[in-house]
Amino acid sequence: MRLIWIIFFREDSVWASLFKEVVLKSSLQNYWTVKPNQSNSWLVNKLIKLRTEVYPLIKMRVENGRSARFWPDNWAPTSSITMSKVFPGGRLGIPLNAIIASLNREGSWRLPPARSEAMLSSTPT
């Protein structure tokens, strides 16, 4: 857990910078979606697998919404589970990598219209 804290909160750490660059492909947000890989060390894969325990402890700052993703990032103040588990398969018509800024304008949500179950069954996957 300490190493994960360093990854998120110690920008001066050379080790954390290397982890972000190599494992997370230069984006800290990728921690929530990256998958364990056989080419990673045991430690790296363990840190990735710990994200389910860490997720409720780290909240994303939305700020202008350009760096927080709607589905994978833990940004909602009252929720400690990913929204993609609540609405699997993007049932709201929101792309998996949509950022919050693309769905919120001047403090108002701009969400796609609701889709019925009939529309979902006729929509190609």
C-alpha positions as a Python dict, from the first residue, in 0.01 Angstrom:
ca = {
    (1, 'M'): (0, 0, 0),
    (2, 'R'): (288, 234, 76),
    (3, 'L'): (427, 189, -275),
    (4, 'I'): (89, 271, -427),
    (5, 'W'): (73, 584, -211),
    (6, 'I'): (417, 681, -346),
    (7, 'I'): (297, 630, -705),
    (8, 'F'): (2, 864, -651),
    (9, 'F'): (140, 1127, -417),
    (10, 'R'): (520, 1149, -447),
    (11, 'E'): (595, 1321, -774),
    (12, 'D'): (962, 1351, -674),
    (13, 'S'): (1008, 972, -654),
    (14, 'V'): (1225, 833, -933),
    (15, 'W'): (1078, 487, -878),
    (16, 'A'): (721, 620, -907),
    (17, 'S'): (811, 814, -1222),
    (18, 'L'): (955, 500, -1378),
    (19, 'F'): (648, 296, -1277),
    (20, 'K'): (417, 557, -1433),
    (21, 'E'): (623, 579, -1751),
    (22, 'V'): (674, 207, -1813),
    (23, 'V'): (376, 31, -1655),
    (24, 'L'): (110, 302, -1677),
    (25, 'K'): (221, 441, -2014),
    (26, 'S'): (273, 794, -1875),
    (27, 'S'): (-79, 827, -1731),
    (28, 'L'): (-156, 776, -1364),
    (29, 'Q'): (-520, 717, -1459),
    (30, 'N'): (-418, 393, -1631),
    (31, 'Y'): (-359, 237, -1288),
    (32, 'W'): (-734, 163, -1268),
    (33, 'T'): (-750, -13, -1605),
    (34, 'V'): (-407, -168, -1671),
    (35, 'K'): (-402, -548, -1657),
    (36, 'P'): (-136, -766, -1494),
    (37, 'N'): (112, -894, -1752),
    (38, 'Q'): (353, -1188, -1749),
    (39, 'S'): (631, -957, -1860),
    (40, 'N'): (587, -751, -1540),
    (41, 'S'): (766, -842, -1220),
    (42, 'W'): (577, -1012, -938),
    (43, 'L'): (578, -683, -745),
    (44, 'V'): (434, -479, -1031),
    (45, 'N'): (153, -731, -1084),
    (46, 'K'): (83, -734, -709),
    (47, 'L'): (54, -352, -707),
    (48, 'I'): (-188, -372, -998),
    (49, 'K'): (-396, -640, -827),
    (50, 'L'): (-421, -428, -511),
    (51, 'R'): (-624, -163, -691),
    (52, 'T'): (-956, -310, -572),
    (53, 'E'): (-843, -250, -215),
    (54, 'V'): (-695, 91, -293),
    (55, 'Y'): (-981, 219, -508),
    (56, 'P'): (-1210, 330, -222),
    (57, 'L'): (-918, 511, -57),
    (58, 'I'): (-817, 737, -347),
    (59, 'K'): (-1057, 993, -490),
    (60, 'M'): (-986, 1168, -817),
    (61, 'R'): (-999, 1548, -815),
    (62, 'V'): (-1230, 1650, -1094),
    (63, 'E'): (-1118, 2016, -1116),
    (64, 'N'): (-1193, 2113, -1479),
    (65, 'G'): (-1290, 1754, -1571),
    (66, 'R'): (-1028, 1716, -1841),
    (67, 'S'): (-817, 1466, -1649),
    (68, 'A'): (-1092, 1258, -1485),
    (69, 'R'): (-1260, 981, -1682),
    (70, 'F'): (-1630, 921, -1623),
    (71, 'W'): (-1622, 540, -1589),
    (72, 'P'): (-1294, 411, -1444),
    (73, 'D'): (-1186, 698, -1218),
    (74, 'N'): (-1310, 719, -861),
    (75, 'W'): (-1444, 1075, -862),
    (76, 'A'): (-1804, 1054, -737),
    (77, 'P'): (-1819, 1180, -378),
    (78, 'T'): (-2073, 921, -259),
    (79, 'S'): (-1955, 612, -444),
    (80, 'S'): (-1668, 376, -379),
    (81, 'I'): (-1742, 139, -668),
    (82, 'T'): (-1674, 198, -1035),
    (83, 'M'): (-1967, 330, -1230),
    (84, 'S'): (-1899, 72, -1502),
    (85, 'K'): (-2001, -198, -1254),
    (86, 'V'): (-2325, -13, -1182),
    (87, 'F'): (-2399, 41, -1552),
    (88, 'P'): (-2215, -241, -1733),
    (89, 'G'): (-2141, -214, -2102),
    (90, 'G'): (-2193, 161, -2123),
    (91, 'R'): (-2573, 132, -2102),
    (92, 'L'): (-2595, 507, -2070),
    (93, 'G'): (-2443, 558, -2413),
    (94, 'I'): (-2131, 713, -2262),
    (95, 'P'): (-1802, 590, -2416),
    (96, 'L'): (-1572, 398, -2181),
    (97, 'N'): (-1295, 660, -2203),
    (98, 'A'): (-1519, 970, -2189),
    (99, 'I'): (-1381, 1245, -1970),
    (100, 'I'): (-1604, 1431, -1728),
    (101, 'A'): (-1547, 1762, -1909),
    (102, 'S'): (-1714, 1618, -2219),
    (103, 'L'): (-2032, 1546, -2020),
    (104, 'N'): (-2053, 1856, -1802),
    (105, 'R'): (-2086, 2214, -1928),
    (106, 'E'): (-2086, 2511, -1692),
    (107, 'G'): (-2188, 2295, -1397),
    (108, 'S'): (-2473, 2115, -1579),
    (109, 'W'): (-2465, 1754, -1689),
    (110, 'R'): (-2504, 1693, -2062),
    (111, 'L'): (-2574, 1320, -2072),
    (112, 'P'): (-2699, 1130, -2377),
    (113, 'P'): (-3075, 1060, -2380),
    (114, 'A'): (-3182, 750, -2188),
    (115, 'R'): (-3212, 431, -2391),
    (116, 'S'): (-3482, 173, -2338),
    (117, 'E'): (-3424, -202, -2314),
    (118, 'A'): (-3580, -234, -2662),
    (119, 'M'): (-3323, 9, -2803),
    (120, 'L'): (-3043, -182, -2631),
    (121, 'S'): (-3153, -513, -2781),
    (122, 'S'): (-3166, -363, -3132),
    (123, 'T'): (-2831, -186, -3101),
    (124, 'P'): (-2541, -380, -3263),
    (125, 'T'): (-2257, -464, -3024),
}
